[in-house]
Amino acid sequence: MNYYAMSRRRKATITALCLLAAAVLIWLDHSPVRHTWQVQPKSAEEAAAYDFQKYDKKTFTVINVVDGDTIDIDVPDDNFPRTRIRLWGVDTPETKNPKVGVMYFGPEASAFTKELALEKPVTVYLEEHRTRDKYGRLLAYVQLPDRRFLNEVLLEEGFAYADTRFRHSFYNKYKQLEASARSRKKGLWLNVTREQLPHWLQRKKPNLLSVRTP
């Protein structure tokens, strides 16, 4: 009698533990933390494929704006609780870089990005040839809820420079957007001086502001 009672209790315990384990696995599969325990890729090709599967054409919420061209979204990235995105093809004036300090129009660019994207759902689009920068940040085009792309709006409204240091799919389009904003004196282009330009832009285009009219 005791033997059968113990056997039934043991079976009930094993069944309960199995159900609990199944419930935990289901929760993890539907939770953002699942990315922290999935096997991470090793080669550059595997890493890019992993990024595409995880991020491309998927929607996330912006939970932090680091700078005008850098945001955090609400999904873990390897051992980090969030994923940091560097916008493809644009460079906004710095506000957090200790080497250059707060640059002209940097606070305005950060405030503009916060207004457009913070705590809002955005859709991420990646480039096939490159998904990360040298700091490990995800390189992306970020589509806003109104279907405009944050990268392009920053250029159109004069809050960013077209970053011509790196080739991407919209390289020529972004140069044209910058030129249009510059001709209309939008945003920073109204009063920026050569000394206030990013150093890379001063070197790349030494005569950029030489024909600017007052």
Steps between C-alpha positions, in 0.01 A plus 500: 500500500775743596698398194217589262425824688866606472503402133196715429650793690829461312321497166296804597818684603680410176198608294480833686872565447469420129206739462691770686807453279282516186336820624841662564625405154187641336538824695865532403418438134257792502709728717771747388745330736510199266772680304728486802508121505494424129831388354676806362666491154876489465598604146420836338267327254317318778473823699345687207255218434411493869438877500277474194291226656470685829450862389433556130147625422398448861343758729634602840448785746759774543583515870791747495649769277876522545557765234332626188630203300512232773208329673427195715217256434331259741661171404811341658819490297731218611578586865345847486139558607431721198620540141680817400437627146720740305301650213640411158629781281459799732715677757345741748707743709639342816374557852656209691845459342766606756752568223297776333251599767158640411503605135297772334138385453566174684240556774244603238564183299463281811178676599363456147569125502340468844190679377468272196600163642522468878253247645359438153494183289750504214581250227863409440655440156853370451759500222606159371869586470541637852288487816739635768744787542843471661348557843256211461196723455229385261501704177145561384243706318223575750144545381274712718132429571400748227709291254767766452859398566673672789829503306341700219298738718816601688664591170194674353452721805867590536579309818761269344779477245500236229775264615700440183776304673320169445310371197141386540189450286380861528838669475411733211148568629632607839752736339214659305287534814786678675560728202130593496498582871818701459357704210185571704707581811304250704599431858873517563569623147365845585801607707754217521862600440780290356660468845176349632487222242612148600872452445445224244280734295749784517765269358275341238338823375730791579296743286155392619404839648716720280203617292255536787315829489425692820 
